[in-house]
Amino acid sequence: MKDWFEGLMGFAVRSTEQVHTNLSLDGTELASKVNGRKFGCSKLKLATVSELHQKLESCDLHLAEFRFPKSRCCLRSHGSSEPA
């Protein structure tokens, strides 16, 4: 059974060296040398908690003002099957 990587790239991962041999990166294009498929790629930027706090402060929003419909909430309290 193929895993997601083999399904996309055309080969199963056996070693780091094999992956480096079978893939090429040209700018923002990742290509499989096995099946010829090409994919766009870019850098992933994850914000720190501090950066998120700064963004929230700059929006001048108050979290207490937000109301989320219960039908869209996936949190559950302990011992209950009802939405929180």
Backbone as CSV, one residue per row, in Angstrom:
resi,resn,N_x,N_y,N_z,CA_x,CA_y,CA_z,C_x,C_y,C_z
1,MET,0.845,-1.188,0.000,0.000,0.000,0.000,0.889,1.249,0.000
2,LYS,0.635,2.159,-0.901,1.415,3.382,-0.999,1.018,4.361,0.099
3,ASP,2.030,5.022,0.673,1.719,6.108,1.598,1.592,7.406,0.782
4,TRP,1.271,8.487,1.433,1.017,9.750,0.737,2.242,10.213,-0.049
5,PHE,3.435,10.037,0.514,4.644,10.500,-0.146,4.903,9.712,-1.422
6,GLU,4.801,8.411,-1.332,5.009,7.572,-2.507,3.962,7.865,-3.581
7,GLY,2.738,8.123,-3.160,1.691,8.473,-4.111,1.994,9.760,-4.869
8,LEU,2.590,10.735,-4.189,2.916,12.009,-4.831,4.216,11.956,-5.623
9,MET,5.249,11.375,-5.035,6.588,11.446,-5.614,6.990,10.231,-6.442
10,GLY,6.252,9.126,-6.309,6.533,7.959,-7.133,7.559,6.995,-6.568
11,PHE,7.987,7.220,-5.322,8.924,6.285,-4.699,8.734,6.303,-3.190
12,ALA,9.014,5.171,-2.563,8.931,5.062,-1.114,10.241,5.549,-0.507
13,VAL,10.154,6.153,0.653,11.342,6.663,1.329,12.094,5.507,1.968
14,ARG,13.349,5.355,1.575,14.220,4.326,2.147,15.352,4.960,2.952
15,SER,15.826,6.131,2.494,16.903,6.832,3.194,16.889,8.302,2.791
16,THR,17.550,9.114,3.580,17.672,10.532,3.266,18.402,10.734,1.944
17,GLU,19.460,9.958,1.745,20.235,10.083,0.515,19.388,9.769,-0.716
18,GLN,18.551,8.746,-0.614,17.679,8.362,-1.732,16.698,9.482,-2.052
19,VAL,16.134,10.121,-1.028,15.200,11.223,-1.231,15.919,12.373,-1.930
20,HIS,17.118,12.715,-1.468,17.884,13.802,-2.093,18.219,13.468,-3.543
21,THR,18.490,12.209,-3.829,18.813,11.792,-5.195,17.596,11.872,-6.111
22,ASN,16.424,11.514,-5.587,15.213,11.427,-6.403,14.411,12.722,-6.517
23,LEU,14.795,13.756,-5.769,14.098,15.032,-5.823,15.050,16.137,-6.251
24,SER,14.506,17.145,-6.919,15.300,18.330,-7.248,14.504,19.568,-6.842
25,LEU,15.222,20.590,-6.443,14.604,21.854,-6.056,15.216,22.949,-6.907
26,ASP,14.362,23.623,-7.670,14.802,24.717,-8.529,13.982,25.943,-8.152
27,GLY,14.559,26.832,-7.357,13.811,27.992,-6.880,12.698,27.550,-5.950
28,THR,11.463,27.733,-6.385,10.308,27.332,-5.576,9.601,26.120,-6.181
29,GLU,10.292,25.373,-7.038,9.692,24.198,-7.668,10.407,22.927,-7.207
30,LEU,9.655,22.045,-6.560,10.156,20.746,-6.126,9.693,19.716,-7.146
31,ALA,10.626,18.932,-7.695,10.282,17.961,-8.742,10.779,16.573,-8.378
32,SER,9.964,15.570,-8.711,10.364,14.179,-8.560,11.051,13.742,-9.847
33,LYS,12.260,13.208,-9.702,12.980,12.685,-10.862,12.447,11.312,-11.252
34,VAL,11.611,10.716,-10.401,11.061,9.390,-10.662,9.823,9.457,-11.547
35,ASN,8.865,10.313,-11.187,7.623,10.374,-11.968,7.413,11.714,-12.685
36,GLY,8.343,12.648,-12.509,8.259,13.919,-13.222,7.273,14.928,-12.656
37,ARG,6.584,14.592,-11.595,5.628,15.542,-11.015,6.353,16.711,-10.385
38,LYS,5.738,17.895,-10.477,6.330,19.115,-9.950,5.352,19.796,-9.003
39,PHE,5.905,20.403,-7.961,5.097,21.046,-6.934,5.721,22.382,-6.570
40,GLY,4.877,23.387,-6.387,5.338,24.678,-5.900,5.565,24.591,-4.404
41,CYS,6.568,25.253,-3.913,6.832,25.248,-2.477,7.324,26.623,-2.046
42,SER,7.231,26.880,-0.758,7.688,28.151,-0.205,8.060,27.940,1.249
43,LYS,8.539,28.990,1.891,8.904,28.914,3.297,7.668,29.044,4.162
44,LEU,7.661,28.327,5.274,6.566,28.400,6.233,6.995,29.303,7.372
45,LYS,6.208,30.324,7.634,6.495,31.263,8.720,5.496,31.019,9.827
46,LEU,5.997,30.608,10.982,5.145,30.407,12.146,5.351,31.558,13.118
47,ALA,4.274,32.181,13.515,4.354,33.309,14.438,4.611,32.813,15.850
48,THR,5.393,33.581,16.598,5.603,33.272,18.009,4.385,33.756,18.795
49,VAL,4.259,33.321,20.023,3.152,33.761,20.873,3.238,35.273,21.055
50,SER,4.444,35.779,21.218,4.635,37.225,21.365,4.135,37.975,20.135
51,GLU,4.456,37.469,18.940,3.988,38.111,17.708,2.464,38.081,17.609
52,LEU,1.853,36.989,18.024,0.392,36.891,18.002,-0.238,37.901,18.963
53,HIS,0.363,38.059,20.149,-0.137,39.048,21.104,-0.033,40.455,20.515
54,GLN,1.081,40.756,19.863,1.259,42.078,19.247,0.226,42.318,18.161
55,LYS,-0.047,41.308,17.351,-1.054,41.460,16.294,-2.439,41.687,16.891
56,LEU,-2.758,40.955,17.952,-4.054,41.112,18.597,-4.193,42.515,19.171
57,GLU,-3.138,43.017,19.820,-3.183,44.371,20.380,-3.341,45.427,19.288
58,SER,-2.706,45.208,18.154,-2.788,46.194,17.070,-4.168,46.205,16.411
59,CYS,-4.948,45.138,16.586,-6.296,45.088,16.005,-7.320,45.817,16.858
60,ASP,-6.951,46.139,18.096,-7.851,46.818,19.022,-9.158,46.030,19.187
61,LEU,-9.025,44.718,19.311,-10.189,43.858,19.524,-10.186,43.336,20.954
62,HIS,-11.349,43.033,21.444,-11.471,42.454,22.770,-12.061,41.064,22.623
63,LEU,-11.312,40.065,23.093,-11.767,38.682,22.928,-13.126,38.444,23.583
64,ALA,-13.424,39.155,24.655,-14.701,38.963,25.337,-15.879,39.329,24.447
65,GLU,-15.654,40.114,23.397,-16.733,40.519,22.501,-17.100,39.435,21.503
66,PHE,-16.223,38.440,21.317,-16.492,37.394,20.339,-17.474,36.372,20.901
67,ARG,-18.403,35.970,20.074,-19.354,34.921,20.435,-19.315,33.880,19.335
68,PHE,-19.058,32.638,19.680,-19.001,31.561,18.707,-20.262,30.715,18.827
69,PRO,-20.947,30.459,17.730,-22.145,29.612,17.786,-21.803,28.240,18.333
70,LYS,-22.657,27.713,19.204,-22.397,26.403,19.794,-22.316,25.310,18.737
71,SER,-23.052,25.453,17.668,-23.040,24.430,16.621,-21.682,24.339,15.936
72,ARG,-20.870,25.386,16.028,-19.566,25.399,15.377,-18.432,25.103,16.354
73,CYS,-18.754,24.967,17.613,-17.733,24.756,18.634,-17.455,23.266,18.800
74,CYS,-16.182,22.910,18.829,-15.842,21.494,18.953,-15.331,21.149,20.336
75,LEU,-15.294,22.104,21.276,-14.819,21.823,22.624,-15.917,21.183,23.442
76,ARG,-15.540,20.254,24.264,-16.499,19.576,25.127,-15.997,19.617,26.544
77,SER,-16.920,19.772,27.500,-16.519,19.718,28.899,-16.374,18.269,29.312
78,HIS,-15.611,18.039,30.383,-15.377,16.665,30.856,-16.698,16.009,31.252
79,GLY,-16.894,14.788,30.800,-18.067,14.016,31.167,-19.337,14.420,30.457
80,SER,-19.216,15.204,29.418,-20.409,15.655,28.694,-20.218,15.452,27.213
81,SER,-21.291,15.099,26.529,-21.228,14.985,25.066,-21.798,16.221,24.409
82,GLU,-22.242,17.188,25.227,-22.780,18.435,24.704,-21.662,19.409,24.405
83,PRO,-21.812,20.249,23.398,-20.794,21.276,23.125,-20.601,22.190,24.304
84,ALA,-19.390,22.659,24.508,-19.092,23.560,25.632,-19.700,24.923,25.392
